[in-house]
């Protein structure tokens, strides 16, 4: 398959597992800052992420939100990338508790395949739980690596 | 069981904002709605993760099915939603 591996888009410095945020917009800004730090987006992408969050919540269930920019913000994307920020104390997301944000920068249609892979992982409650409680970047990488069913 | 075939009008496909709006509408439909892709994968239309996992692109056809009182009306309004470019702000 030609799917881009999620792990190839996620730099080790972009996995931050012990963050706190005062509210969801703070959490989104932190995801944006991490994407800027990773060299994936321009500063203006952070505003596009806030705008997206304002229009529709990026909460997807399982204690996870996936902040990303609007279509208009795509011009500020330099390369596709992911960041994983964990908020062990939780962040109130319009009444839902979020403990992990997966910030996404995607310039082209790669967005869809990327989200699809991520959603597949989160649809497994055990894996979602492992992501919410991950304490090392190794654990996060292991979760985002597609499991090959070639065992037998 | 009533069903409708519709192709995704949103230019970005069925993810992000369009997927959120659609799954919220499906959750409020009052009847369980399933969404099936051409490849034959089915998910609960009210589950945003389920919908995202399908990775449905612009112009792709999907089949919506629902059962129970008000199924037809619910499907009609969901079809209308998918026939609109939901990513226009």
gemmi code that builds the backbone of each chain (N, CA, C; Angstrom):
import gemmi

chains = {
    "A": [
        ("UNK", (0.843, -1.197, 0.000), (0.000, 0.000, 0.000), (0.878, 1.247, 0.000)),
        ("UNK", (0.365, 2.309, -0.599), (1.140, 3.537, -0.726), (0.919, 4.486, 0.451)),
        ("UNK", (0.215, 3.996, 1.459), (-0.040, 4.864, 2.611), (1.263, 5.323, 3.256)),
        ("UNK", (1.310, 6.593, 3.578), (2.459, 7.103, 4.301), (2.370, 6.590, 5.735)),
        ("UNK", (3.487, 6.099, 6.238), (3.477, 5.620, 7.612), (3.307, 6.799, 8.556)),
        ("UNK", (2.390, 6.648, 9.510), (2.157, 7.728, 10.473), (3.438, 8.075, 11.214)),
        ("UNK", (4.207, 7.026, 11.547), (5.402, 7.248, 12.353), (6.445, 8.088, 11.613)),
        ("UNK", (6.442, 8.023, 10.263), (7.432, 8.788, 9.513), (7.131, 10.289, 9.562)),
        ("UNK", (5.915, 10.634, 9.972), (5.518, 12.051, 10.033), (5.693, 12.625, 11.431)),
        ("UNK", (6.080, 11.756, 12.365), (6.110, 12.151, 13.771), (7.546, 12.133, 14.294)),
        ("UNK", (8.099, 13.325, 14.513), (9.454, 13.418, 15.060), (9.413, 13.139, 16.559)),
        ("UNK", (10.484, 12.586, 17.074), (10.496, 12.249, 18.497), (10.273, 13.493, 19.376)),
        ("UNK", (10.844, 14.632, 18.957), (10.649, 15.883, 19.721), (9.190, 16.330, 19.686)),
        ("UNK", (8.432, 15.808, 18.730), (7.030, 16.215, 18.596), (6.094, 15.367, 19.443)),
        ("UNK", (6.667, 14.467, 20.236), (5.868, 13.681, 21.176), (6.101, 14.278, 22.559)),
        ("UNK", (5.086, 14.908, 23.106), (5.212, 15.567, 24.407), (4.106, 15.033, 25.298)),
        ("UNK", (4.522, 14.225, 26.269), (3.515, 13.424, 26.975), (3.104, 13.974, 28.334)),
        ("UNK", (3.646, 15.118, 28.715), (3.318, 15.631, 30.046), (3.013, 17.121, 30.003)),
        ("UNK", (1.933, 17.459, 29.290), (1.565, 18.856, 29.122), (0.336, 19.194, 29.963)),
        ("UNK", (0.143, 20.472, 30.201), (-1.113, 20.924, 30.811), (-1.643, 22.066, 29.951)),
        ("UNK", (-2.964, 22.204, 29.907), (-3.578, 23.278, 29.140), (-4.769, 23.817, 29.926)),
        ("UNK", (-4.993, 25.119, 29.862), (-6.106, 25.706, 30.618), (-7.440, 25.446, 29.929)),
        ("UNK", (-7.424, 25.374, 28.614), (-8.665, 25.043, 27.898), (-8.305, 24.461, 26.525)),
        ("UNK", (-9.323, 24.144, 25.734), (-9.028, 23.442, 24.478), (-8.274, 24.319, 23.491)),
        ("UNK", (-8.528, 25.625, 23.533), (-7.811, 26.499, 22.600), (-6.328, 26.589, 22.959)),
        ("UNK", (-6.063, 26.559, 24.269), (-4.675, 26.511, 24.724), (-4.017, 25.229, 24.198)),
        ("UNK", (-4.736, 24.121, 24.308), (-4.201, 22.835, 23.826), (-3.955, 22.883, 22.318)),
        ("UNK", (-4.877, 23.481, 21.582), (-4.724, 23.586, 20.127), (-3.510, 24.449, 19.792)),
        ("UNK", (-3.369, 25.564, 20.522), (-2.207, 26.433, 20.287), (-0.893, 25.683, 20.547)),
        ("UNK", (-0.882, 24.872, 21.596), (0.332, 24.102, 21.894), (0.642, 23.108, 20.775)),
        ("UNK", (-0.405, 22.499, 20.225), (-0.199, 21.588, 19.080), (0.358, 22.374, 17.905)),
        ("UNK", (-0.194, 23.574, 17.689), (0.276, 24.422, 16.599), (1.730, 24.803, 16.803)),
        ("UNK", (2.080, 25.175, 18.025), (3.457, 25.571, 18.332), (4.404, 24.397, 18.087)),
        ("UNK", (3.958, 23.199, 18.422), (4.795, 22.009, 18.206), (4.995, 21.757, 16.712)),
        ("UNK", (3.960, 22.017, 15.914), (4.093, 21.849, 14.459), (5.024, 22.914, 13.880)),
        ("UNK", (4.958, 24.130, 14.431), (5.865, 25.198, 14.002), (7.301, 24.807, 14.366)),
        ("UNK", (7.484, 24.318, 15.597), (8.813, 23.915, 16.060), (9.378, 22.788, 15.207)),
        ("UNK", (8.497, 21.931, 14.710), (8.945, 20.809, 13.880), (9.275, 21.266, 12.461)),
        ("UNK", (9.022, 22.548, 12.183), (9.315, 23.072, 10.850), (8.302, 22.638, 9.804)),
        ("UNK", (7.121, 22.205, 10.256), (6.126, 21.687, 9.318), (5.200, 22.774, 8.789)),
        ("UNK", (4.999, 23.812, 9.587), (4.040, 24.858, 9.195), (4.556, 26.247, 9.558)),
        ("UNK", (3.979, 27.268, 8.913), (4.227, 28.646, 9.313), (3.326, 28.982, 10.499)),
        ("UNK", (3.685, 30.061, 11.186), (2.901, 30.516, 12.337), (1.414, 30.666, 12.006)),
        ("UNK", (1.129, 31.100, 10.781), (-0.272, 31.381, 10.437), (-1.147, 30.124, 10.487)),
        ("UNK", (-0.511, 28.952, 10.409), (-1.288, 27.709, 10.480), (-1.957, 27.564, 11.849)),
        ("UNK", (-1.307, 28.102, 12.877), (-1.867, 28.010, 14.229), (-3.220, 28.720, 14.281)),
        ("UNK", (-3.300, 29.889, 13.630), (-4.570, 30.609, 13.575), (-5.619, 29.801, 12.822)),
        ("UNK", (-5.176, 29.132, 11.753), (-6.107, 28.304, 10.986), (-6.627, 27.140, 11.836)),
        ("UNK", (-5.766, 26.635, 12.728), (-6.190, 25.547, 13.624), (-7.234, 26.053, 14.634)),
        ("UNK", (-6.999, 27.250, 15.143), (-7.947, 27.847, 16.089), (-9.287, 28.094, 15.396)),
        ("UNK", (-9.185, 28.568, 14.157), (-10.398, 28.845, 13.388), (-11.211, 27.565, 13.183)),
        ("UNK", (-10.493, 26.487, 12.841), (-11.161, 25.191, 12.659), (-11.842, 24.756, 13.950)),
        ("UNK", (-11.138, 24.904, 15.051), (-11.683, 24.474, 16.339), (-12.932, 25.284, 16.700)),
        ("UNK", (-12.900, 26.563, 16.328), (-14.036, 27.447, 16.568), (-15.259, 27.026, 15.778)),
        ("UNK", (-15.036, 26.575, 14.550), (-16.148, 26.199, 13.682), (-16.732, 24.867, 14.115)),
        ("UNK", (-15.878, 23.875, 14.232), (-16.325, 22.546, 14.655), (-15.246, 21.930, 15.532)),
        ("UNK", (-15.685, 21.376, 16.640), (-14.743, 20.712, 17.535), (-14.029, 19.576, 16.815)),
        ("UNK", (-12.736, 19.406, 17.110), (-11.992, 18.307, 16.501), (-11.929, 17.094, 17.438)),
        ("UNK", (-12.765, 17.110, 18.474), (-12.870, 15.939, 19.348), (-13.414, 14.769, 18.532)),
        ("UNK", (-12.750, 13.603, 18.637), (-13.233, 12.459, 17.851), (-13.696, 11.290, 18.718)),
        ("UNK", (-13.652, 11.458, 20.043), (-14.032, 10.355, 20.916), (-12.797, 9.712, 21.511)),
        ("UNK", (-13.007, 8.786, 22.470), (-11.888, 8.059, 23.093), (-10.881, 8.998, 23.760)),
        ("UNK", (-11.345, 10.183, 24.197), (-10.439, 11.099, 24.883), (-9.400, 11.722, 23.981)),
        ("UNK", (-9.694, 11.725, 22.684), (-8.710, 12.213, 21.714), (-9.306, 13.328, 20.841)),
        ("UNK", (-8.502, 14.347, 20.599), (-8.878, 15.392, 19.641), (-7.781, 15.463, 18.583)),
        ("UNK", (-8.160, 15.898, 17.393), (-7.187, 15.937, 16.287), (-7.137, 17.334, 15.670)),
        ("UNK", (-6.585, 18.311, 16.408), (-6.538, 19.676, 15.889), (-5.798, 19.749, 14.546)),
        ("UNK", (-6.370, 20.493, 13.620), (-5.741, 20.702, 12.314), (-6.283, 22.000, 11.734)),
        ("UNK", (-5.674, 22.476, 10.658), (-6.067, 23.756, 10.098), (-7.260, 23.667, 9.165)),
        ("UNK", (-7.735, 24.816, 8.750), (-8.787, 24.867, 7.746), (-8.156, 24.658, 6.376)),
        ("UNK", (-9.003, 24.511, 5.382), (-8.541, 24.356, 4.003), (-7.686, 25.572, 3.611)),
        ("UNK", (-8.122, 26.746, 4.050), (-7.406, 27.987, 3.723), (-6.002, 27.988, 4.326)),
        ("UNK", (-5.847, 27.263, 5.455), (-4.560, 27.238, 6.130), (-3.534, 26.350, 5.452)),
        ("UNK", (-3.971, 25.611, 4.434), (-3.063, 24.636, 3.815), (-1.846, 25.267, 3.169)),
        ("UNK", (-2.005, 26.544, 2.781), (-0.870, 27.214, 2.146), (0.290, 27.409, 3.110)),
        ("UNK", (-0.008, 27.375, 4.408), (1.067, 27.559, 5.380), (1.717, 26.239, 5.781)),
        ("UNK", (1.307, 25.137, 5.130), (1.915, 23.841, 5.424), (3.145, 23.624, 4.544)),
        ("UNK", (4.289, 23.393, 5.182), (5.516, 23.147, 4.424), (5.696, 21.663, 4.142)),
        ("UNK", (5.298, 20.854, 5.097), (5.345, 19.408, 4.872), (4.350, 18.742, 5.823)),
        ("UNK", (3.873, 17.570, 5.428), (2.939, 16.843, 6.287), (3.643, 16.421, 7.566)),
        ("UNK", (2.953, 16.562, 8.682), (3.550, 16.172, 9.962), (2.478, 15.934, 11.002)),
        ("UNK", (2.873, 15.189, 12.021), (2.004, 14.956, 13.175), (2.730, 15.393, 14.440)),
        ("UNK", (1.972, 15.790, 15.444), (2.521, 15.953, 16.785), (1.562, 15.240, 17.745)),
        ("UNK", (2.110, 14.685, 18.796), (1.268, 14.026, 19.800), (1.517, 14.698, 21.140)),
        ("UNK", (0.505, 15.361, 21.660), (0.614, 16.012, 22.956), (-0.358, 15.350, 23.922)),
        ("UNK", (0.177, 14.959, 25.066), (-0.666, 14.285, 26.039), (-0.874, 15.214, 27.233)),
        ("UNK", (-2.108, 15.280, 27.680), (-2.479, 16.126, 28.815), (-3.029, 15.210, 29.907)),
        ("UNK", (-2.134, 14.713, 30.778), (-2.555, 13.700, 31.754), (-3.706, 14.173, 32.653)),
        ("UNK", (-3.790, 15.479, 32.904), (-4.868, 15.974, 33.764), (-6.162, 16.177, 32.986)),
        ("UNK", (-6.103, 16.029, 31.683), (-7.296, 16.191, 30.861), (-7.562, 17.646, 30.518)),
        ("UNK", (-8.206, 17.836, 29.395), (-8.604, 19.176, 28.959), (-10.089, 19.103, 28.637)),
        ("UNK", (-10.848, 20.076, 29.141), (-12.283, 20.073, 28.850), (-12.517, 20.493, 27.401)),
        ("UNK", (-13.166, 19.619, 26.661), (-13.398, 19.850, 25.230), (-14.903, 19.899, 25.016)),
        ("UNK", (-15.492, 21.015, 25.339), (-16.950, 21.167, 25.253), (-17.673, 20.044, 25.982)),
        ("UNK", (-17.222, 19.787, 27.220), (-17.894, 18.780, 28.026), (-17.277, 17.400, 27.929)),
        ("UNK", (-16.388, 17.178, 26.962), (-15.682, 15.905, 26.860), (-14.275, 16.077, 27.411)),
        ("UNK", (-13.777, 15.033, 28.067), (-12.410, 15.093, 28.581), (-11.452, 14.580, 27.519)),
        ("UNK", (-10.474, 15.401, 27.187), (-9.475, 15.004, 26.201), (-8.137, 14.845, 26.892)),
        ("UNK", (-7.484, 13.710, 26.703), (-6.157, 13.566, 27.286), (-5.059, 13.454, 26.234)),
        ("UNK", (-5.434, 13.285, 24.972), (-4.408, 13.267, 23.931), (-4.863, 14.108, 22.734)),
        ("UNK", (-3.968, 14.963, 22.275), (-4.214, 15.702, 21.029), (-3.221, 15.226, 19.992)),
        ("UNK", (-3.733, 14.862, 18.831), (-2.856, 14.562, 17.708), (-3.011, 15.730, 16.732)),
        ("UNK", (-2.001, 16.606, 16.737), (-2.040, 17.766, 15.850), (-1.601, 17.346, 14.459)),
        ("UNK", (-2.314, 17.840, 13.455), (-2.060, 17.387, 12.085), (-1.774, 18.558, 11.152)),
        ("UNK", (-0.698, 18.434, 10.383), (-0.426, 19.350, 9.282), (-0.428, 18.520, 8.021)),
        ("UNK", (-1.275, 18.878, 7.065), (-1.315, 18.132, 5.811), (-1.633, 19.082, 4.685)),
        ("UNK", (-0.833, 19.031, 3.661), (-0.987, 19.991, 2.570), (-1.954, 19.504, 1.501)),
        ("UNK", (-1.864, 18.253, 1.155), (-2.677, 17.774, 0.042), (-3.744, 16.805, 0.481)),
        ("UNK", (-4.113, 15.919, -0.409), (-5.144, 14.946, -0.112), (-4.665, 13.871, 0.854)),
        ("UNK", (-3.367, 13.922, 1.185), (-2.793, 12.958, 2.110), (-3.500, 12.951, 3.451)),
        ("UNK", (-4.105, 14.066, 3.754), (-4.943, 14.256, 4.929), (-5.889, 13.079, 5.206)),
        ("UNK", (-6.582, 12.677, 4.164), (-7.637, 11.691, 4.336), (-7.060, 10.335, 4.728)),
        ("UNK", (-6.016, 9.920, 4.009), (-5.400, 8.628, 4.300), (-4.810, 8.629, 5.709)),
        ("UNK", (-4.260, 9.784, 6.071), (-3.639, 9.929, 7.370), (-4.671, 9.791, 8.502)),
        ("UNK", (-5.773, 10.507, 8.344), (-6.831, 10.458, 9.347), (-7.441, 9.075, 9.417)),
        ("UNK", (-7.538, 8.434, 8.260), (-8.123, 7.111, 8.212), (-7.278, 6.116, 9.016)),
        ("UNK", (-5.963, 6.202, 8.851), (-5.067, 5.307, 9.611), (-5.183, 5.571, 11.106)),
        ("UNK", (-5.228, 6.850, 11.451), (-5.319, 7.227, 12.852), (-6.645, 6.747, 13.463)),
        ("UNK", (-7.729, 6.938, 12.718), (-9.042, 6.533, 13.205), (-9.111, 5.021, 13.397)),
        ("UNK", (-8.495, 4.270, 12.474), (-8.463, 2.801, 12.585), (-7.859, 2.391, 13.926)),
        ("UNK", (-6.789, 3.081, 14.300), (-6.108, 2.761, 15.556), (-7.013, 3.076, 16.747)),
        ("UNK", (-7.640, 4.264, 16.702), (-8.458, 4.699, 17.833), (-9.753, 3.914, 17.960)),
        ("UNK", (-10.177, 3.271, 16.872), (-11.400, 2.462, 16.928), (-11.191, 1.219, 17.786)),
        ("UNK", (-9.930, 0.885, 18.023), (-9.616, -0.228, 18.912), (-9.495, 0.340, 20.333)),
        ("UNK", (-10.485, 0.065, 21.193), (-10.503, 0.696, 22.520), (-9.226, 0.433, 23.314)),
        ("UNK", (-8.628, -0.739, 23.127), (-7.405, -1.059, 23.872), (-6.265, -0.146, 23.427)),
        ("UNK", (-6.172, 0.086, 22.123), (-5.104, 0.952, 21.612), (-5.347, 2.407, 22.014)),
        ("UNK", (-6.607, 2.823, 21.996), (-6.934, 4.189, 22.397), (-6.526, 4.402, 23.859)),
        ("UNK", (-6.811, 3.387, 24.674), (-6.451, 3.445, 26.094), (-4.929, 3.539, 26.259)),
        ("UNK", (-4.217, 2.750, 25.460), (-2.751, 2.787, 25.531), (-2.203, 4.150, 25.134)),
        ("UNK", (-2.859, 4.781, 24.165), (-2.402, 6.103, 23.744), (-2.660, 7.126, 24.851)),
        ("UNK", (-3.831, 7.014, 25.495), (-4.167, 7.956, 26.567), (-3.230, 7.833, 27.756)),
        ("UNK", (-2.637, 6.651, 27.921), (-1.809, 6.425, 29.103), (-0.327, 6.278, 28.770)),
        ("UNK", (0.031, 6.550, 27.522), (1.429, 6.380, 27.111), (2.348, 7.315, 27.890)),
        ("UNK", (3.479, 6.789, 28.295), (4.434, 7.619, 29.032), (5.790, 7.699, 28.326)),
        ("UNK", (5.935, 6.993, 27.210), (7.199, 7.085, 26.484), (6.920, 7.203, 24.987)),
        ("UNK", (7.858, 7.843, 24.286), (7.670, 7.999, 22.841), (7.699, 6.641, 22.147)),
        ("UNK", (8.441, 5.672, 22.732), (8.474, 4.328, 22.138), (7.059, 3.743, 22.087)),
        ("UNK", (6.319, 3.943, 23.183), (4.954, 3.410, 23.224), (4.090, 4.044, 22.134)),
        ("UNK", (4.270, 5.354, 21.943), (3.479, 6.057, 20.937), (3.838, 5.543, 19.541)),
        ("UNK", (5.134, 5.402, 19.283), (5.551, 4.878, 17.969), (4.992, 3.479, 17.734)),
        ("UNK", (5.045, 2.652, 18.769), (4.566, 1.276, 18.624), (3.078, 1.265, 18.265)),
        ("UNK", (2.317, 2.172, 18.912), (0.873, 2.226, 18.653), (0.566, 2.683, 17.232)),
        ("UNK", (1.380, 3.581, 16.718), (1.115, 4.147, 15.394), (1.683, 3.302, 14.262)),
        ("UNK", (2.397, 2.258, 14.627), (2.938, 1.365, 13.609), (1.879, 0.329, 13.252)),
        ("UNK", (1.529, 0.233, 11.976), (0.503, -0.736, 11.602), (0.942, -2.142, 11.968)),
        ("UNK", (0.047, -2.892, 12.576), (0.412, -4.253, 12.944), (0.272, -5.140, 11.710)),
        ("UNK", (1.346, -5.829, 11.380), (1.292, -6.752, 10.244), (0.647, -8.050, 10.695)),
        ("UNK", (-0.354, -8.442, 9.976), (-1.050, -9.683, 10.346), (-0.445, -10.863, 9.585)),
        ("UNK", (0.874, -10.906, 9.590), (1.548, -11.953, 8.831), (2.019, -13.096, 9.729)),
        ("UNK", (1.463, -13.129, 10.939), (1.944, -14.091, 11.925), (1.816, -15.540, 11.474)),
        ("UNK", (0.732, -15.832, 10.743), (0.624, -17.205, 10.271), (0.060, -17.288, 8.870)),
    ],
    "B": [
        ("UNK", (-35.169, -2.488, 3.902), (-34.631, -1.356, 4.656), (-34.364, -0.193, 3.694)),
        ("UNK", (-34.876, 1.000, 4.015), (-34.648, 2.134, 3.112), (-33.166, 2.430, 2.963)),
        ("UNK", (-32.749, 2.739, 1.768), (-31.356, 3.117, 1.558), (-31.236, 4.144, 0.442)),
        ("UNK", (-30.146, 4.882, 0.474), (-29.892, 5.917, -0.525), (-28.419, 5.836, -0.927)),
        ("UNK", (-28.162, 6.054, -2.196), (-26.775, 6.157, -2.653), (-26.488, 7.620, -2.936)),
        ("UNK", (-25.356, 8.092, -2.460), (-25.042, 9.508, -2.640), (-23.535, 9.641, -2.834)),
        ("UNK", (-23.121, 10.605, -3.643), (-21.681, 10.822, -3.745), (-21.307, 12.070, -2.943)),
        ("UNK", (-20.110, 12.017, -2.380), (-19.653, 13.042, -1.443), (-19.333, 14.341, -2.188)),
        ("UNK", (-20.051, 15.394, -1.845), (-19.872, 16.670, -2.550), (-18.714, 17.490, -1.981)),
        ("UNK", (-18.409, 17.308, -0.704), (-17.374, 18.137, -0.086), (-16.048, 17.950, -0.806)),
        ("UNK", (-15.414, 19.066, -1.139), (-14.193, 18.996, -1.941), (-13.068, 18.268, -1.219)),
        ("UNK", (-13.098, 18.265, 0.103), (-12.028, 17.595, 0.847), (-12.382, 16.145, 1.169)),
        ("UNK", (-13.554, 15.710, 0.752), (-13.982, 14.366, 1.106), (-14.706, 14.369, 2.442)),
        ("UNK", (-14.999, 13.174, 2.934), (-15.761, 13.082, 4.176), (-14.804, 12.922, 5.352)),
        ("UNK", (-14.244, 14.038, 5.775), (-13.388, 14.030, 6.959), (-13.451, 15.418, 7.567)),
        ("UNK", (-12.693, 15.644, 8.639), (-12.647, 16.959, 9.267), (-14.062, 17.501, 9.505)),
        ("UNK", (-14.278, 18.728, 9.075), (-15.539, 19.393, 9.367), (-16.744, 18.651, 8.767)),
        ("UNK", (-16.691, 18.282, 7.490), (-17.832, 17.560, 6.929), (-18.153, 16.284, 7.712)),
        ("UNK", (-17.114, 15.554, 8.119), (-17.350, 14.308, 8.852), (-17.989, 14.595, 10.208)),
        ("UNK", (-17.528, 15.667, 10.882), (-18.115, 16.025, 12.182), (-19.582, 16.374, 12.024)),
        ("UNK", (-19.866, 17.237, 11.054), (-21.249, 17.682, 10.871), (-22.145, 16.507, 10.507)),
        ("UNK", (-21.647, 15.641, 9.645), (-22.448, 14.498, 9.209), (-22.709, 13.531, 10.370)),
        ("UNK", (-21.661, 13.204, 11.136), (-21.872, 12.227, 12.212), (-22.774, 12.805, 13.304)),
        ("UNK", (-22.664, 14.120, 13.541), (-23.566, 14.739, 14.516), (-25.013, 14.653, 14.035)),
        ("UNK", (-25.226, 14.917, 12.751), (-26.576, 14.844, 12.189), (-27.100, 13.409, 12.259)),
        ("UNK", (-26.219, 12.439, 11.979), (-26.636, 11.039, 12.020), (-27.007, 10.629, 13.439)),
        ("UNK", (-26.258, 11.169, 14.419), (-26.533, 10.840, 15.811), (-27.897, 11.379, 16.242)),
        ("UNK", (-28.307, 12.482, 15.626), (-29.585, 13.107, 15.989), (-30.742, 12.578, 15.149)),
        ("UNK", (-30.445, 11.662, 14.227), (-31.466, 11.226, 13.275), (-32.629, 10.484, 13.937)),
        ("UNK", (-32.393, 9.926, 15.127), (-33.476, 9.229, 15.817), (-33.567, 7.760, 15.431)),
        ("UNK", (-32.896, 7.381, 14.362), (-32.828, 5.965, 13.964), (-31.362, 5.632, 13.682)),
        ("UNK", (-30.982, 4.361, 13.910), (-29.595, 3.995, 13.606), (-29.359, 4.056, 12.095)),
        ("UNK", (-28.264, 4.702, 11.722), (-27.936, 4.846, 10.300), (-26.577, 4.209, 10.064)),
        ("UNK", (-26.483, 3.384, 9.020), (-25.171, 2.855, 8.672), (-24.725, 3.437, 7.339)),
        ("UNK", (-23.426, 3.582, 7.217), (-22.830, 4.105, 5.984), (-21.917, 3.020, 5.435)),
        ("UNK", (-22.087, 2.708, 4.166), (-21.290, 1.656, 3.529), (-20.568, 2.223, 2.314)),
        ("UNK", (-19.280, 1.890, 2.207), (-18.517, 2.362, 1.052), (-18.678, 1.390, -0.108)),
        ("UNK", (-18.187, 1.806, -1.263), (-18.235, 0.935, -2.438), (-17.458, -0.350, -2.200)),
        ("UNK", (-16.407, -0.231, -1.374), (-15.594, -1.403, -1.078), (-16.314, -2.356, -0.127)),
        ("UNK", (-17.483, -1.932, 0.367), (-18.281, -2.808, 1.201), (-18.032, -2.703, 2.694)),
        ("UNK", (-17.275, -1.687, 3.105), (-17.053, -1.511, 4.544), (-18.189, -0.685, 5.122)),
        ("UNK", (-18.767, -1.153, 6.240), (-19.872, -0.443, 6.868), (-19.484, 0.072, 8.235)),
        ("UNK", (-19.963, 1.254, 8.558), (-19.769, 1.788, 9.908), (-21.064, 2.456, 10.370)),
        ("UNK", (-21.160, 2.648, 11.680), (-22.220, 3.437, 12.271), (-22.001, 4.891, 11.833)),
        ("UNK", (-22.993, 5.462, 11.171), (-22.828, 6.814, 10.617), (-22.658, 7.861, 11.710)),
        ("UNK", (-23.054, 7.522, 12.943), (-22.944, 8.491, 14.036), (-21.553, 8.471, 14.672)),
        ("UNK", (-20.702, 7.549, 14.248), (-19.359, 7.451, 14.831), (-18.353, 8.193, 13.974)),
        ("UNK", (-17.842, 9.285, 14.502), (-16.884, 10.071, 13.716), (-15.627, 9.255, 13.431)),
        ("UNK", (-15.194, 8.462, 14.404), (-14.002, 7.633, 14.171), (-14.261, 6.611, 13.069)),
        ("UNK", (-15.459, 6.037, 13.102), (-15.826, 5.068, 12.078), (-15.767, 5.695, 10.699)),
        ("UNK", (-16.346, 6.875, 10.582), (-16.376, 7.554, 9.291), (-14.969, 7.941, 8.845)),
        ("UNK", (-14.189, 8.485, 9.774), (-12.821, 8.871, 9.418), (-12.002, 7.668, 8.965)),
        ("UNK", (-12.255, 6.523, 9.605), (-11.456, 5.330, 9.294), (-11.660, 4.889, 7.843)),
        ("UNK", (-12.789, 5.276, 7.245), (-13.067, 4.854, 5.869), (-12.284, 5.668, 4.848)),
        ("UNK", (-11.848, 6.867, 5.239), (-11.068, 7.698, 4.319), (-11.783, 7.965, 3.004)),
        ("UNK", (-12.998, 8.476, 3.089), (-13.824, 8.672, 1.892), (-13.480, 9.998, 1.210)),
        ("UNK", (-13.119, 9.924, -0.050), (-12.719, 11.118, -0.789), (-13.873, 11.785, -1.520)),
        ("UNK", (-13.587, 12.951, -2.060), (-14.565, 13.714, -2.837), (-15.065, 12.896, -4.019)),
        ("UNK", (-16.363, 12.909, -4.223), (-16.939, 12.232, -5.380), (-17.180, 10.748, -5.187)),
        ("UNK", (-16.716, 10.207, -4.075), (-16.937, 8.773, -3.833), (-18.391, 8.520, -3.475)),
        ("UNK", (-18.888, 7.385, -3.925), (-20.268, 7.035, -3.609), (-20.344, 6.215, -2.325)),
        ("UNK", (-21.328, 6.538, -1.515), (-21.567, 5.738, -0.316), (-23.057, 5.398, -0.267)),
        ("UNK", (-23.381, 4.356, 0.489), (-24.773, 3.970, 0.649), (-25.158, 4.184, 2.111)),
        ("UNK", (-26.256, 4.897, 2.318), (-26.783, 5.100, 3.674), (-28.001, 4.210, 3.847)),
        ("UNK", (-28.058, 3.551, 5.011), (-29.217, 2.701, 5.300), (-29.733, 3.023, 6.687)),
        ("UNK", (-31.036, 2.963, 6.838), (-31.626, 3.178, 8.160), (-32.892, 2.355, 8.258)),
        ("UNK", (-33.282, 2.084, 9.484), (-34.478, 1.283, 9.696), (-35.283, 1.905, 10.824)),
        ("UNK", (-36.603, 1.784, 10.734), (-37.443, 2.261, 11.821), (-38.258, 3.472, 11.423)),
        ("UNK", (-39.032, 3.985, 12.399), (-39.885, 5.145, 12.141), (-39.044, 6.347, 11.738)),
        ("UNK", (-39.408, 6.949, 10.648), (-38.718, 8.164, 10.230), (-37.433, 7.896, 9.474)),
        ("UNK", (-37.194, 6.621, 9.120), (-35.940, 6.283, 8.433), (-35.811, 7.034, 7.109)),
        ("UNK", (-36.908, 7.092, 6.354), (-36.836, 7.754, 5.050), (-36.500, 9.233, 5.176)),
        ("UNK", (-37.179, 9.902, 6.109), (-36.938, 11.331, 6.302), (-35.507, 11.566, 6.767)),
        ("UNK", (-35.044, 10.698, 7.674), (-33.685, 10.849, 8.192), (-32.673, 10.692, 7.055)),
        ("UNK", (-32.900, 9.680, 6.213), (-31.970, 9.455, 5.102), (-31.982, 10.626, 4.130)),
        ("UNK", (-33.187, 11.162, 3.875), (-33.267, 12.296, 2.945), (-32.443, 13.478, 3.438)),
        ("UNK", (-32.537, 13.762, 4.743), (-31.805, 14.937, 5.213), (-30.303, 14.665, 5.250)),
        ("UNK", (-29.912, 13.422, 5.532), (-28.474, 13.100, 5.526), (-27.910, 13.124, 4.107)),
        ("UNK", (-28.719, 12.679, 3.152), (-28.289, 12.712, 1.751), (-28.087, 14.163, 1.313)),
        ("UNK", (-28.997, 15.021, 1.773), (-28.884, 16.434, 1.419), (-27.574, 17.006, 1.966)),
        ("UNK", (-27.257, 16.592, 3.189), (-26.030, 17.068, 3.834), (-24.790, 16.638, 3.027)),
        ("UNK", (-24.787, 15.378, 2.611), (-23.619, 14.873, 1.877), (-23.546, 15.441, 0.460)),
        ("UNK", (-24.683, 15.913, -0.040), (-24.700, 16.481, -1.388), (-24.285, 17.944, -1.395)),
        ("UNK", (-23.991, 18.474, -0.203), (-23.593, 19.877, -0.064), (-22.091, 19.917, 0.198)),
        ("UNK", (-21.428, 20.948, -0.285), (-20.009, 21.091, 0.050), (-19.901, 21.643, 1.465)),
        ("UNK", (-19.752, 20.719, 2.415), (-19.775, 21.098, 3.832), (-18.509, 21.797, 4.271)),
        ("UNK", (-17.512, 21.820, 3.415), (-16.278, 22.454, 3.855), (-16.256, 23.945, 3.523)),
        ("UNK", (-17.307, 24.402, 2.863), (-17.390, 25.856, 2.636), (-17.756, 26.517, 3.951)),
        ("UNK", (-17.047, 27.522, 4.314), (-17.310, 28.141, 5.618), (-18.151, 29.395, 5.461)),
    ],
}
model = gemmi.Model(1)
for chain_id, residues in chains.items():
    chain = gemmi.Chain(chain_id)
    for i, (resn, *xyz) in enumerate(residues, 1):
        res = gemmi.Residue()
        res.name, res.seqid = resn, gemmi.SeqId(i, " ")
        for name, pos in zip(("N", "CA", "C"), xyz):
            atom = gemmi.Atom()
            atom.name, atom.element = name, gemmi.Element(name[0])
            atom.pos, atom.b_iso = gemmi.Position(*pos), 0.0
            res.add_atom(atom)
        chain.add_residue(res)
    model.add_chain(chain)
structure = gemmi.Structure()
structure.add_model(model)
structure.setup_entities()
